[in-house]
Amino acid sequence: MPAAPALVWISRPAGAAGFRLWRMDSPIAQDTAQPDDQQLMLAYAAGDENAFATLYGRHRVPLYRFLLRHLRNEALADELFQDIWQKIISARLDWKPDAPFHAWLYRIAHNRLNDYWRAQKHRPAAPEDADARIASLRDDNNPERELSEFEERRRLQRALEDLPDEQRTVLLLRLEHEMTLEEIGEVTGHGRETVKSRLRYAMDKLRARLKP
């Protein structure tokens, strides 16, 4: 099964003059005693490059999957993925723990997606193997999916494609990333009641589409 793409991308450690190359598929050790995201981001802003490596290891696969579910195109997901992490790197000194790190990360991703769609007159067609690409993304924290699970995810993906963009976004952030309504509001820039309404409509449409 292919992993998330082995991208090479560039980061500049805080206070350093040079750049360091990172690979998206580089193994990153997991430690159950690791500090939370906010602590890691503050440490990275203070110059701890290992803190950034841990943050990146935690969020790279979920973020890439989020982008691929929207874009349905691996090359575009690769491009936006790199842009988003570069924005994180560039903004590290100005970051304040006013909101959870993952909400900030996905707000950047949401804005980047919106910028991309505004620049396009129409969405490109999804590659024929897009469903397989999404389902085969490896997450080292989960077991390999069985064929039946893949089929269910393919049905879900097709149902998600039928949702309006704003409903798809709140649904993915709620179900896949377990964000609260308030956190989703931080990401999308909308109030709690708007988020709640979009989530309800999205769930109703999804249930209707996935009925046996």
N, CA, C and O of each residue as an XYZ file, in Angstrom:
848
protein
N       0.846     -1.197      0.000
C       0.000      0.000      0.000
C       0.881      1.247      0.000
O       1.807      1.342      0.806
N       0.612      2.200     -0.885
C       1.427      3.403     -0.884
C       1.148      4.265      0.322
O       0.018      4.335      0.804
N       2.184      4.920      0.806
C       2.020      5.852      1.917
C       1.689      7.220      1.355
O       1.631      7.402      0.139
N       1.468      8.196      2.252
C       1.348      9.573      1.804
C       2.605      9.907      1.023
O       3.673      9.408      1.377
N       2.538     10.728     -0.024
C       3.638     10.912     -0.960
C       4.903     11.386     -0.291
O       4.877     12.149      0.674
N       6.028     10.909     -0.835
C       7.338     11.213     -0.256
C       7.808     12.571     -0.745
O       8.760     12.666     -1.519
N       7.148     13.605     -0.298
C       7.497     14.953     -0.715
C       8.767     15.411     -0.024
O       9.006     15.096      1.142
N       9.571     16.151     -0.751
C      10.665     16.872     -0.121
C      10.233     18.322     -0.039
O       9.833     18.904     -1.048
N      10.302     18.899      1.110
C       9.920     20.285      1.251
C      10.875     20.963      2.203
O      11.653     20.288      2.878
N      10.836     22.280      2.276
C      11.893     23.065      2.919
C      11.383     23.751      4.170
O      10.289     24.316      4.177
N      12.176     23.699      5.225
C      11.862     24.465      6.420
C      13.109     25.201      6.883
O      14.233     24.762      6.640
N      12.894     26.317      7.547
C      13.997     27.064      8.126
C      13.849     27.039      9.639
O      12.890     27.616     10.151
N      14.750     26.400     10.384
C      14.654     26.411     11.842
C      14.668     27.841     12.365
O      15.308     28.719     11.786
N      13.957     28.065     13.463
C      13.890     29.406     14.038
C      15.282     29.927     14.337
O      16.076     29.260     15.001
N      15.574     31.117     13.846
C      16.856     31.750     14.111
C      17.980     31.285     13.221
O      19.108     31.757     13.364
N      17.707     30.364     12.295
C      18.772     29.830     11.454
C      18.769     30.537     10.104
O      17.733     31.013      9.639
N      19.938     30.597      9.486
C      20.047     31.251      8.193
C      19.759     30.286      7.054
O      19.247     30.697      6.013
N      20.077     29.021      7.234
C      19.922     28.045      6.165
C      18.594     27.322      6.211
O      17.781     27.536      7.111
N      18.386     26.459      5.224
C      17.168     25.665      5.148
C      17.509     24.198      5.343
O      18.625     23.758      5.068
N      16.525     23.454      5.822
C      16.680     22.021      5.973
C      15.604     21.322      5.155
O      14.456     21.764      5.127
N      15.972     20.232      4.490
C      15.015     19.456      3.716
C      14.352     18.424      4.603
O      15.017     17.727      5.369
N      13.035     18.333      4.492
C      12.266     17.310      5.195
C      11.599     16.431      4.161
O      11.290     16.884      3.059
N      11.374     15.176      4.510
C      10.620     14.281      3.645
C       9.337     13.894      4.353
O       9.316     13.624      5.554
N       8.275     13.874      3.576
C       6.972     13.583      4.162
C       6.902     12.171      4.704
O       6.142     11.901      5.635
N       7.698     11.249      4.125
C       7.632      9.862      4.554
C       8.714      9.500      5.561
O       8.907      8.321      5.861
N       9.427     10.501      6.090
C      10.456     10.219      7.079
C       9.826      9.668      8.344
O       8.863     10.246      8.848
N      10.351      8.544      8.881
C       9.778      8.007     10.116
C      10.035      8.939     11.275
O      11.143      9.450     11.440
N       9.014      9.159     12.077
C       9.128     10.037     13.240
C       8.696      9.251     14.460
O       7.575      8.745     14.523
N       9.579      9.153     15.415
C       9.289      8.352     16.604
C       8.143      8.957     17.385
O       8.058     10.174     17.550
N       7.261      8.094     17.863
C       6.140      8.542     18.681
C       6.430      8.237     20.148
O       6.962      7.179     20.485
N       6.078      9.164     20.993
C       6.349      9.031     22.420
C       5.088      9.426     23.164
O       4.593     10.545     23.028
N       4.578      8.498     23.948
C       3.315      8.765     24.644
C       3.456      9.901     25.659
O       2.456     10.457     26.114
N       4.700     10.246     26.014
C       4.911     11.308     26.995
C       5.136     12.661     26.323
O       5.537     13.621     26.982
N       4.882     12.743     25.019
C       5.119     13.995     24.305
C       4.209     15.100     24.825
O       3.083     14.832     25.245
N       4.691     16.347     24.800
C       3.839     17.480     25.180
C       2.744     17.692     24.144
O       2.793     17.114     23.059
N       1.751     18.524     24.478
C       0.650     18.758     23.553
C       1.094     19.700     22.427
O       2.205     20.232     22.434
N       0.183     19.887     21.458
C       0.528     20.658     20.265
C       0.918     22.096     20.588
O       1.863     22.636     20.012
N       0.187     22.707     21.510
C       0.486     24.097     21.838
C       1.896     24.235     22.419
O       2.635     25.154     22.067
N       2.254     23.317     23.306
C       3.600     23.348     23.884
C       4.660     23.132     22.815
O       5.713     23.770     22.830
N       4.374     22.231     21.893
C       5.323     21.946     20.823
C       5.504     23.162     19.910
O       6.622     23.476     19.500
N       4.413     23.833     19.599
C       4.524     24.992     18.716
C       5.298     26.112     19.385
O       6.104     26.780     18.737
N       5.067     26.327     20.666
C       5.825     27.340     21.395
C       7.311     26.972     21.451
O       8.182     27.832     21.323
N       7.577     25.695     21.643
C       8.969     25.239     21.670
C       9.625     25.430     20.308
O      10.784     25.838     20.230
N       8.891     25.139     19.231
C       9.441     25.329     17.889
C       9.724     26.804     17.625
O      10.762     27.149     17.060
N       8.801     27.672     18.035
C       9.014     29.108     17.845
C      10.251     29.587     18.590
O      10.898     30.554     18.190
N      10.572     28.887     19.692
C      11.756     29.250     20.476
C      13.030     28.621     19.926
O      14.116     28.859     20.454
N      12.905     27.813     18.860
C      14.091     27.271     18.222
C      14.270     25.767     18.299
O      15.288     25.246     17.843
N      13.297     25.053     18.870
C      13.406     23.598     19.010
C      12.883     22.921     17.750
O      11.673     22.773     17.579
N      13.785     22.514     16.874
C      13.384     21.909     15.610
C      12.737     20.538     15.811
O      11.883     20.134     15.022
N      13.135     19.831     16.848
C      12.536     18.522     17.118
C      11.050     18.652     17.463
O      10.260     17.751     17.183
N      10.682     19.770     18.066
C       9.267     20.003     18.374
C       8.459     20.091     17.083
O       7.344     19.575     17.005
N       9.025     20.744     16.077
C       8.337     20.817     14.798
C       8.209     19.426     14.170
O       7.160     19.086     13.622
N       9.255     18.635     14.247
C       9.212     17.284     13.680
C       8.091     16.464     14.307
O       7.424     15.689     13.621
N       7.887     16.633     15.598
C       6.813     15.901     16.278
C       5.443     16.389     15.827
O       4.548     15.584     15.568
N       5.278     17.708     15.733
C       4.021     18.263     15.234
C       3.714     17.751     13.829
O       2.593     17.336     13.535
N       4.708     17.786     12.988
C       4.555     17.340     11.609
C       4.170     15.865     11.556
O       3.313     15.469     10.766
N       4.807     15.056     12.400
C       4.490     13.635     12.435
C       3.067     13.364     12.875
O       2.435     12.422     12.397
N       2.562     14.177     13.777
C       1.192     13.986     14.268
C       0.137     14.337     13.221
O      -0.901     13.680     13.138
N       0.400     15.370     12.426
C      -0.664     15.950     11.613
C      -0.520     15.733     10.112
O      -1.443     16.063      9.367
N       0.590     15.195      9.640
C       0.825     15.153      8.197
C      -0.194     14.278      7.468
O      -0.735     14.696      6.444
N      -0.468     13.068      7.977
C      -1.393     12.179      7.264
C      -2.833     12.683      7.333
O      -3.494     12.728      6.296
N      -3.356     13.067      8.513
C      -4.724     13.604      8.532
C      -4.893     14.840      7.649
O      -5.907     14.977      6.965
N      -3.909     15.739      7.658
C      -4.007     16.938      6.834
C      -3.989     16.583      5.355
O      -4.779     17.118      4.578
N      -3.096     15.686      4.964
C      -3.013     15.308      3.549
C      -4.309     14.635      3.100
O      -4.788     14.883      1.994
N      -4.870     13.794      3.947
C      -6.134     13.135      3.598
C      -7.262     14.166      3.444
O      -8.096     14.054      2.545
N      -7.275     15.155      4.321
C      -8.273     16.225      4.238
C      -8.180     16.940      2.893
O      -9.200     17.187      2.249
N      -6.972     17.271      2.470
C      -6.772     17.948      1.195
C      -7.169     17.059      0.024
O      -7.803     17.520     -0.925
N      -6.796     15.790      0.092
C      -7.074     14.891     -1.015
C      -8.568     14.630     -1.154
O      -9.065     14.450     -2.266
N      -9.286     14.607     -0.038
C     -10.737     14.427     -0.109
C     -11.404     15.605     -0.821
O     -12.416     15.429     -1.500
N     -10.844     16.791     -0.668
C     -11.402     17.956     -1.341
C     -10.935     18.059     -2.791
O     -11.739     18.339     -3.680
N      -9.667     17.840     -3.033
C      -9.090     18.106     -4.344
C      -9.193     16.926     -5.307
O      -9.286     17.114     -6.520
N      -9.175     15.706     -4.760
C      -9.277     14.498     -5.574
C      -8.174     14.440     -6.624
O      -8.354     13.855     -7.692
N      -7.060     15.035     -6.325
C      -5.947     15.085     -7.265
C      -4.663     15.119     -6.449
O      -4.427     16.048     -5.678
N      -3.841     14.097     -6.628
C      -2.658     13.943     -5.786
C      -1.654     15.073     -5.965
O      -1.090     15.568     -4.989
N      -1.431     15.483     -7.213
C      -0.446     16.540     -7.455
C      -0.876     17.851     -6.806
O      -0.049     18.559     -6.231
N      -2.169     18.179     -6.896
C      -2.664     19.401     -6.263
C      -2.586     19.307     -4.746
O      -2.221     20.273     -4.076
N      -2.932     18.131     -4.202
C      -2.844     17.950     -2.755
C      -1.403     18.117     -2.291
O      -1.151     18.726     -1.252
N      -0.453     17.578     -3.057
C       0.961     17.735     -2.720
C       1.348     19.211     -2.651
O       2.015     19.654     -1.716
N       0.913     19.954     -3.660
C       1.270     21.376     -3.741
C       0.705     22.170     -2.573
O       1.421     22.947     -1.941
N      -0.582     21.975     -2.286
C      -1.204     22.724     -1.198
C      -0.668     22.284      0.153
O      -0.523     23.101      1.062
N      -0.373     21.002      0.289
C       0.205     20.477      1.522
C       1.497     21.220      1.858
O       1.702     21.651      2.992
N       2.357     21.362      0.865
C       3.623     22.061      1.090
C       3.387     23.536      1.415
O       4.043     24.098      2.293
N       2.455     24.152      0.709
C       2.154     25.566      0.971
C       1.705     25.777      2.418
O       2.131     26.725      3.078
N       0.844     24.887      2.899
C       0.294     25.030      4.249
C       1.391     24.907      5.299
O       1.454     25.710      6.230
N       2.248     23.913      5.153
C       3.322     23.766      6.139
C       4.317     24.918      6.064
O       4.886     25.316      7.080
N       4.527     25.452      4.867
C       5.413     26.607      4.768
C       4.809     27.811      5.483
O       5.532     28.605      6.084
N       3.473     27.950      5.420
C       2.812     29.037      6.145
C       2.968     28.847      7.657
O       3.173     29.815      8.390
N       2.871     27.595      8.117
C       3.078     27.306      9.540
C       4.480     27.740      9.957
O       4.666     28.377     10.994
N       5.456     27.386      9.134
C       6.852     27.723      9.435
C       7.045     29.242      9.457
O       7.688     29.785     10.355
N       6.482     29.909      8.462
C       6.663     31.359      8.356
C       5.993     32.116      9.501
O       6.455     33.184      9.902
N       4.895     31.550     10.025
C       4.126     32.250     11.059
C       4.490     31.829     12.471
O       3.841     32.257     13.426
N       5.515     30.996     12.625
C       5.781     30.394     13.937
C       6.073     31.431     15.015
O       5.679     31.242     16.166
N       6.755     32.520     14.669
C       7.134     33.507     15.675
C       5.946     34.355     16.125
O       5.968     34.933     17.211
N       4.912     34.427     15.290
C       3.729     35.225     15.619
C       2.617     34.393     16.239
O       1.603     34.942     16.669
N       2.792     33.072     16.290
C       1.714     32.209     16.772
C       1.503     32.383     18.271
O       2.455     32.452     19.049
N       0.220     32.451     18.655
C      -0.162     32.524     20.062
C      -1.173     31.414     20.335
O      -2.029     31.142     19.493
N      -1.089     30.775     21.490
C      -1.998     29.652     21.792
C      -3.399     30.105     22.187
O      -3.931     29.676     23.211
N      -3.999     30.984     21.363
C      -5.351     31.470     21.643
C      -6.414     30.438     21.259
O      -7.525     30.446     21.790
N      -6.059     29.563     20.343
C      -6.960     28.498     19.889
C      -6.117     27.242     19.725
O      -4.897     27.340     19.591
N      -6.739     26.060     19.732
C      -5.965     24.821     19.552
C      -5.161     24.847     18.252
O      -5.608     25.379     17.236
N      -3.978     24.266     18.309
C      -3.110     24.264     17.129
C      -3.798     23.636     15.928
O      -3.685     24.152     14.816
N      -4.516     22.519     16.134
C      -5.105     21.847     14.979
C      -6.186     22.701     14.326
O      -6.393     22.611     13.116
N      -6.886     23.536     15.115
C      -7.870     24.444     14.524
C      -7.165     25.496     13.667
O      -7.639     25.848     12.587
N      -6.041     25.989     14.155
C      -5.253     26.962     13.388
C      -4.731     26.330     12.101
O      -4.795     26.940     11.034
N      -4.218     25.115     12.203
C      -3.690     24.402     11.034
C      -4.770     24.241      9.964
O      -4.529     24.505      8.786
N      -5.960     23.806     10.383
C      -7.009     23.565      9.393
C      -7.657     24.857      8.906
O      -8.251     24.869      7.828
N      -7.560     25.934      9.660
C      -8.010     27.220      9.141
C      -7.105     27.655      7.993
O      -7.578     28.172      6.981
N      -5.803     27.442      8.157
C      -4.859     27.741      7.081
C      -5.168     26.870      5.866
O      -5.161     27.352      4.734
N      -5.440     25.584      6.105
C      -5.765     24.678      5.004
C      -7.059     25.098      4.314
O      -7.143     25.100      3.086
N      -8.064     25.453      5.109
C      -9.358     25.882      4.563
C      -9.190     27.132      3.700
O      -9.754     27.210      2.608
N      -8.429     28.095      4.173
C      -8.199     29.319      3.414
C      -7.420     29.053      2.130
O      -7.686     29.654      1.089
N      -6.459     28.145      2.223
C      -5.666     27.814      1.017
C      -6.532     27.125     -0.030
O      -6.396     27.392     -1.225
N      -7.416     26.246      0.409
C      -8.350     25.612     -0.519
C      -9.259     26.652     -1.181
O      -9.484     26.613     -2.391
N      -9.771     27.571     -0.380
C     -10.632     28.617     -0.936
C      -9.892     29.470     -1.961
O     -10.450     29.824     -2.999
N      -8.627     29.799     -1.666
C      -7.823     30.574     -2.615
C      -7.661     29.800     -3.922
O      -7.732     30.372     -5.010
N      -7.444     28.503     -3.797
C      -7.252     27.684     -5.003
C      -8.524     27.658     -5.843
O      -8.469     27.850     -7.058
N      -9.678     27.420     -5.198
C     -10.918     27.318     -5.976
C     -11.300     28.652     -6.605
O     -11.855     28.687     -7.704
N     -11.008     29.737     -5.920
C     -11.317     31.046     -6.503
C     -10.504     31.300     -7.773
O     -10.947     32.002     -8.682
N      -9.311     30.717     -7.815
C      -8.443     30.913     -8.976
C      -8.815     30.003    -10.143
O      -8.276     30.156    -11.239
N      -9.728     29.060     -9.923
C     -10.128     28.107    -10.966
C     -11.514     28.452    -11.500
O     -12.390     28.873    -10.745
N     -11.703     28.275    -12.790
C     -13.028     28.483    -13.372
C     -13.908     27.252    -13.166
O     -15.134     27.353    -13.131
N     -13.283     26.115    -13.034
C     -14.028     24.880    -12.777
C     -13.108     23.888    -12.108
O     -11.886     23.995    -12.210
N     -13.685     22.930    -11.432
C     -12.886     21.921    -10.756
C     -12.405     20.871    -11.753
O     -13.171     20.453    -12.621
N     -11.144     20.438    -11.644
C     -10.670     19.378    -12.537
C     -11.349     18.060    -12.209
O     -11.759     17.826    -11.072
N     -11.461     17.211    -13.202
C     -12.047     15.891    -12.978
C     -11.144     15.073    -12.077
O      -9.919     15.181    -12.137
N     -11.768     14.249    -11.235
C     -10.987     13.389    -10.351
C     -10.320     12.292    -11.155
O     -10.918     11.793    -12.108
N      -9.082     11.891    -10.802
C      -8.460     10.757    -11.476
C      -9.278      9.489    -11.269
O      -9.995      9.363    -10.276
N      -9.171      8.559    -12.197
C      -9.973      7.345    -12.116
C      -9.679      6.546    -10.858
O     -10.564      5.878    -10.323
N      -8.437      6.610    -10.380
C      -8.065      5.825     -9.206
C      -8.056      6.656     -7.929
O      -7.391      6.293     -6.958
N      -8.795      7.779     -7.922
C      -8.767      8.670     -6.753
C      -9.267      7.977     -5.497
O      -8.703      8.168     -4.419
N     -10.325      7.169     -5.621
C     -10.843      6.463     -4.444
C      -9.781      5.552     -3.844
O      -9.608      5.507     -2.626
N      -9.078      4.835     -4.696
C      -8.045      3.916     -4.209
C      -6.902      4.675     -3.548
O      -6.347      4.223     -2.547
N      -6.553      5.825     -4.109
C      -5.456      6.611     -3.536
C      -5.793      7.074     -2.123
O      -4.965      6.988     -1.216
N      -7.016      7.566     -1.948
C      -7.416      8.048     -0.632
C      -7.473      6.904      0.369
O      -6.967      7.028      1.485
N      -8.085      5.794     -0.022
C      -8.263      4.681      0.902
C      -6.944      4.017      1.257
O      -6.820      3.405      2.318
N      -5.952      4.136      0.370
C      -4.692      3.432      0.605
C      -3.664      4.258      1.346
O      -2.560      3.775      1.602
N      -3.998      5.508      1.704
C      -3.052      6.293      2.494
C      -2.774      5.580      3.806
O      -3.698      5.256      4.552
N      -1.519      5.338      4.083
C      -1.161      4.608      5.281
C      -1.129      5.542      6.476
O      -0.573      6.638      6.406
N      -1.714      5.114      7.545
C      -1.617      5.793      8.835
C      -1.041      4.768      9.786
O      -1.690      3.766     10.087
N       0.180      5.007     10.268
C       0.876      3.997     11.064
C       0.191      3.706     12.383
O       0.529      2.728     13.051
N      -0.773      4.543     12.773
C      -1.465      4.309     14.032
C      -2.689      3.412     13.874
O      -3.336      3.067     14.863
N      -3.017      3.025     12.620
C      -4.203      2.216     12.368
C      -3.829      0.949     11.615
O      -2.848      0.953     10.872
N      -4.600     -0.164     11.788
C      -4.327     -1.381     11.028
C      -4.738     -1.209      9.581
O      -5.491     -0.293      9.251
N      -4.252     -2.079      8.720
C      -4.645     -2.048      7.312
C      -6.148     -2.290      7.198
O      -6.723     -3.085      7.943
N      -6.764     -1.597      6.265
C      -8.212     -1.739      6.088
C      -8.521     -3.026      5.333
O      -7.759     -3.445      4.462
N      -9.639     -3.643      5.673
C     -10.135     -4.796      4.934
C     -10.871     -4.310      3.688
O     -11.247     -3.142      3.590
N     -11.072     -5.234      2.731
C     -11.723     -4.865      1.486
C     -13.105     -4.271      1.727
O     -13.478     -3.290      1.084
N     -13.862     -4.853      2.641
C     -15.212     -4.338      2.901
C     -15.155     -2.908      3.415
O     -16.016     -2.091      3.088
N     -14.139     -2.602      4.222
C     -13.989     -1.243      4.735
C     -13.664     -0.276      3.601
O     -14.132      0.862      3.582
N     -12.850     -0.754      2.653
C     -12.513      0.086      1.504
C     -13.768      0.413      0.695
O     -13.963      1.549      0.261
N     -14.606     -0.589      0.501
C     -15.830     -0.360     -0.256
C     -16.740      0.645      0.456
O     -17.352      1.499     -0.186
N     -16.824      0.537      1.784
C     -17.642      1.488      2.531
C     -17.079      2.898      2.422
O     -17.833      3.863      2.291
N     -15.771      3.020      2.476
C     -15.145      4.337      2.369
C     -15.335      4.915      0.971
O     -15.470      6.128      0.811
N     -15.345      4.052     -0.034
C     -15.570      4.532     -1.392
C     -16.999      5.063     -1.543
O     -17.221      6.094     -2.178
N     -17.947      4.365     -0.966
C     -19.337      4.844     -0.979
C     -19.439      6.186     -0.241
O     -20.118      7.109     -0.691
N     -18.747      6.268      0.902
C     -18.773      7.506      1.670
C     -18.151      8.645      0.877
O     -18.682      9.756      0.861
N     -17.019      8.372      0.213
C     -16.359      9.418     -0.554
C     -17.259      9.948     -1.664
O     -17.317     11.154     -1.902
N     -17.948      9.057     -2.332
C     -18.837      9.487     -3.408
C     -20.005     10.308     -2.862
O     -20.457     11.260     -3.498
N     -20.485      9.931     -1.683
C     -21.548     10.708     -1.057
C     -21.027     12.084     -0.648
O     -21.736     13.081     -0.785
N     -19.796     12.142     -0.149
C     -19.204     13.425      0.228
C     -19.063     14.346     -0.969
O     -19.241     15.558     -0.848
N     -18.746     13.779     -2.118
C     -18.573     14.593     -3.319
C     -19.855     15.327     -3.705
O     -19.808     16.386     -4.331
N     -20.980     14.766     -3.333
C     -22.262     15.377     -3.688
C     -22.645     16.535     -2.767
O     -23.591     17.270     -3.050
N     -21.912     16.694     -1.671
C     -22.229     17.773     -0.733
C     -21.651     19.104     -1.219
O     -20.604     19.118     -1.866
N     -22.314     20.215     -0.918
C     -21.693     21.527     -1.163
C     -20.394     21.637     -0.360
O     -20.242     21.000      0.682
N     -19.471     22.446     -0.856
C     -18.151     22.559     -0.233
C     -18.225     22.857      1.256
O     -17.541     22.220      2.057
N     -19.072     23.843      1.633
C     -19.091     24.254      3.029
C     -19.632     23.151      3.932
O     -19.210     23.034      5.083
N     -20.567     22.336      3.423
C     -21.084     21.221      4.219
C     -20.066     20.094      4.309
O     -19.924     19.463      5.356
N     -19.364     19.842      3.221
C     -18.335     18.802      3.242
C     -17.235     19.142      4.243
O     -16.757     18.273      4.973
N     -16.842     20.401      4.270
C     -15.764     20.815      5.167
C     -16.147     20.609      6.626
O     -15.377     20.020      7.384
N     -17.325     21.083      7.037
C     -17.695     20.943      8.449
C     -17.871     19.468      8.817
O     -17.559     19.066      9.938
N     -18.366     18.670      7.882
C     -18.562     17.248      8.169
C     -17.227     16.537      8.370
O     -17.081     15.749      9.304
N     -16.257     16.806      7.508
C     -14.946     16.176      7.640
C     -14.246     16.611      8.923
O     -13.635     15.793      9.610
N     -14.336     17.889      9.241
C     -13.682     18.379     10.454
C     -14.324     17.780     11.701
O     -13.645     17.533     12.698
N     -15.628     17.550     11.643
C     -16.332     16.981     12.798
C     -16.089     15.483     12.931
O     -15.759     15.006     14.017
N     -16.246     14.739     11.845
C     -16.187     13.282     11.916
C     -14.764     12.738     11.884
O     -14.436     11.823     12.638
N     -13.924     13.286     11.027
C     -12.585     12.738     10.877
C     -11.582     13.370     11.832
O     -10.627     12.716     12.253
N     -11.792     14.629     12.174
C     -10.816     15.333     13.017
C     -11.363     15.645     14.403
O     -10.665     16.221     15.237
N     -12.629     15.259     14.649
C     -13.245     15.338     15.967
C     -13.188     16.742     16.568
O     -12.990     16.902     17.772
N     -13.360     17.742     15.730
C     -13.363     19.115     16.222
C     -14.722     19.457     16.810
O     -15.749     18.921     16.394
N     -14.712     20.354     17.778
C     -15.956     20.861     18.335
C     -16.569     21.855     17.353
O     -15.913     22.281     16.401
N     -17.833     22.223     17.588
C     -18.476     23.219     16.731
C     -17.737     24.550     16.795
O     -17.625     25.261     15.796
N     -17.238     24.874     17.975
C     -16.507     26.135     18.138
C     -15.189     26.103     17.354
O     -14.804     27.095     16.735
N     -14.507     24.964     17.385
C     -13.245     24.839     16.651
C     -13.489     24.894     15.146
O     -12.713     25.502     14.409
N     -14.565     24.257     14.692
C     -14.899     24.323     13.266
C     -15.208     25.757     12.869
O     -14.859     26.197     11.773
N     -15.867     26.487     13.771
C     -16.110     27.894     13.518
C     -14.822     28.681     13.374
O     -14.731     29.588     12.547
N     -13.811     28.330     14.189
C     -12.502     28.976     14.078
C     -11.891     28.711     12.711
O     -11.289     29.603     12.113
N     -12.042     27.499     12.221
C     -11.471     27.112     10.933
C     -12.180     27.829      9.784
O     -11.531     28.385      8.898
N     -13.510     27.812      9.803
C     -14.283     28.302      8.657
C     -14.637     29.779      8.728
O     -15.027     30.380      7.727
N     -14.499     30.362      9.918
C     -14.848     31.770     10.070
C     -16.334     32.035     10.206
O     -16.795     33.148      9.957
N     -17.099     30.999     10.608
C     -18.543     31.144     10.780
C     -18.926     30.863     12.233
O     -18.188     30.209     12.971
N     -20.092     31.370     12.624
C     -20.558     31.182     13.984
C     -21.013     29.759     14.261
O     -21.201     28.956     13.347
N     -21.185     29.467     15.542
C     -21.550     28.127     15.983
C     -22.860     27.647     15.364
O     -22.956     26.494     14.944
N     -23.864     28.513     15.304
C     -25.160     28.106     14.777
C     -25.095     27.808     13.281
O     -25.772     26.903     12.793
N     -24.286     28.567     12.564
C     -24.109     28.292     11.135
C     -23.432     26.946     10.937
O     -23.836     26.153     10.087
N     -22.401     26.700     11.729
C     -21.698     25.408     11.657
C     -22.657     24.275     11.983
O     -22.697     23.263     11.283
N     -23.424     24.450     13.042
C     -24.375     23.417     13.467
C     -25.391     23.128     12.372
O     -25.715     21.968     12.113
N     -25.893     24.172     11.730
C     -26.877     24.002     10.667
C     -26.281     23.271      9.472
O     -26.900     22.357      8.928
N     -25.087     23.669      9.066
C     -24.441     23.003      7.928
C     -24.143     21.544      8.233
O     -24.268     20.679      7.366
N     -23.753     21.282      9.462
C     -23.467     19.908      9.857
C     -24.738     19.071      9.817
O     -24.715     17.927      9.362
N     -25.834     19.629     10.284
C     -27.101     18.893     10.280
C     -27.559     18.579      8.858
O     -27.974     17.456      8.571
N     -27.483     19.570      7.967
C     -27.874     19.339      6.578
C     -26.967     18.290      5.928
O     -27.436     17.424      5.189
N     -25.664     18.379      6.213
C     -24.721     17.429      5.625
C     -25.011     16.007      6.097
O     -24.987     15.066      5.305
N     -25.286     15.857      7.395
C     -25.573     14.528      7.933
C     -26.866     13.974      7.346
O     -26.938     12.786      7.032
N     -27.879     14.805      7.194
C     -29.144     14.348      6.607
C     -28.931     13.852      5.182
O     -29.454     12.805      4.800
N     -28.163     14.605      4.397
C     -27.908     14.209      3.007
C     -27.071     12.931      2.950
O     -27.289     12.064      2.103
N     -26.111     12.834      3.868
C     -25.246     11.659      3.876
C     -26.043     10.408      4.241
O     -25.883      9.364      3.607
N     -26.892     10.506      5.250
C     -27.703      9.356      5.644
C     -28.611      8.919      4.502
O     -28.767      7.724      4.249
N     -29.211      9.892      3.809
C     -30.115      9.552      2.705
C     -29.352      8.855      1.583
O     -29.847      7.901      0.984
N     -28.145      9.339      1.304
C     -27.346      8.762      0.222
C     -26.831      7.377      0.568
O     -26.698      6.536     -0.322
N     -26.537      7.114      1.842
C     -25.929      5.850      2.243
C     -26.929      4.812      2.703
O     -26.535      3.743      3.170
N     -28.230      5.104      2.582
C     -29.230      4.120      2.955
C     -29.060      2.850      2.121
O     -28.826      2.940      0.916
N     -29.172      1.670      2.735
C     -29.026      0.416      1.978
C     -30.060      0.332      0.872
O     -30.092     -0.650      0.130
